Amino acid sequence: MKTFLTLLTLIAVQLSLSNCAYIYSKSENVAARVNKLAKQEQYGIALDTLDYIKPDHFNYVFLMEEKKRITLLSKRFEEKTLSHAARQEKEKHWAEAINIYDDGLAKLPKSKKLQTARKKFIIKRDKYLNQLKNKLLVSSAKTLSKKTATTKEIAQVNPEDSKAKKMLRSHIREVELTAEKLIICAEDGIKNKDVPLAEECLTLASNLSPSKETSKKIQNLHSKLNKIKKTRKTVHKKSVKTISKKLSQVKTNAELIRYRKEVLALYKQDKSNKKIIKLKKELQIRINEVLKTGIKQGQNLYSQGRIKQALINWKELQQLEPGNAKLNDYIHRAERVLKKLQSLSKNPTPVQLPKKEK
């Protein structure tokens, strides 16, 4: 609902700006006004204003040149906005990212790239939010499951204790609501083919001593989940066989990087599959061999003063094992040296000539 209202607001703003653009186009000082809008990065309204200019306008040629200039500026602004928002998104600064998209669209409302990127961002953000909510739900369900026996016992020890009875009723209600949410969580996991999530939610729902109706739902979802697991097992078996064969024939780091991504994707989907675990170990052995050789080659290049080439080699290796502390240390060191050399080349220290003897 909130997203829909935001879109409506953007549309309303766009219509309002379009009306302003028409008024501006009829102004005598339209060139100065358009230039001011461009300086304020209000490229959308500036370009809309210029769209209303007809060939019979006394300053038509100049204004069309301005249109080309502002179009170029708007494209640079668009790319800068996309890059900035993507960086914030990567770092999971969700609020900052949406503000950047909205600010960009306020200044360039007709940008298809910004509109598309924003829509994709909203989907990704909502998916992440859902993951966090499910994580919180699972944690809550585990706690509730442990509390059930104790809460019942407290009420049974002293049946006359009204507070204990009230606490038990409240607990039972919370259990029922949590079980319903776990069912939705499992359905979400099945829909997105997230087997571990669906399994965990169904197990927790079963542990909460559900009603007959809830038990039936759990049983049906287990049936659906088993079908997915069976299909996935067949697909994974073929994938493991194919990747394992290709892995033995890998000749370049680029190929190894690609297969690493494929193996990790398989492992993420099914962490209990023994064949995938074995394949992951085989891959790691191969990566360790490449890292050992590659790091040494980089060291040789570095000692020869070929720091830039050493850095290129090490950064390629980094894609195989981003968390390798030794490799990252070499990369940071090379980057610092290159930065210092670049700074020295820009500001060379003047050589002082020796004073002439009198």
Stockholm file with secondary structure:
# STOCKHOLM 1.0

chainA/1-358         MKTFLTLLTLIAVQLSLSNCAYIYSKSENVAARVNKLAKQEQYGIALDTLDYIKPDHFNYVFLMEEKKRITLLSKRFEEKTLSHAARQEKEKHWAEAINIYDDGLAKLPKSKKLQTARKKFIIKRDKYLNQLKNKLLVSSAKTLSKKTATTKEIAQVNPEDSKAKKMLRSHIREVELTAEKLIICAEDGIKNKDVPLAEECLTLASNLSPSKETSKKIQNLHSKLNKIKKTRKTVHKKSVKTISKKLSQVKTNAELIRYRKEVLALYKQDKSNKKIIKLKKELQIRINEVLKTGIKQGQNLYSQGRIKQALINWKELQQLEPGNAKLNDYIHRAERVLKKLQSLSKNPTPVQLPKKEK
#=GR chainA/1-358 SS CHHHHHHHHHHHHHHHHHHHHHHHHTSTTHHHHHHHHHHTTCHHHHHHHHHTCCTTSTTHHHHHHHHHHHHHHHHHHHHHHHHHHHHHHHTTCHHHHHHHHHHHHHHSTTCHHHHHHHHHHHHHHHHHHHHHHHHHHHHHHHHHHHHHHHHHHHHHHCTTCHHHHHHHHHHHHHHHHHHHHHHHHHHHHHHTTCHHHHHHHHHHHHHTCCCHHHHHHHHHHHHHHHHHHHHHHHHHHHHHHHHHHHHTTCCSHHHHHHHHHHHHHHHHHCTTCHHHHHHHHHHHHHHHHHHHHHHHHHHHHHHTTCHHHHHHHHHHHHTTCTTCHHHHHHHHHHHHHHHHHHHHHHSCCCCCCCCCCC
#=GC SS_cons         CHHHHHHHHHHHHHHHHHHHHHHHHTSTTHHHHHHHHHHTTCHHHHHHHHHTCCTTSTTHHHHHHHHHHHHHHHHHHHHHHHHHHHHHHHTTCHHHHHHHHHHHHHHSTTCHHHHHHHHHHHHHHHHHHHHHHHHHHHHHHHHHHHHHHHHHHHHHHCTTCHHHHHHHHHHHHHHHHHHHHHHHHHHHHHHTTCHHHHHHHHHHHHHTCCCHHHHHHHHHHHHHHHHHHHHHHHHHHHHHHHHHHHHTTCCSHHHHHHHHHHHHHHHHHCTTCHHHHHHHHHHHHHHHHHHHHHHHHHHHHHHTTCHHHHHHHHHHHHTTCTTCHHHHHHHHHHHHHHHHHHHHHHSCCCCCCCCCCC
//
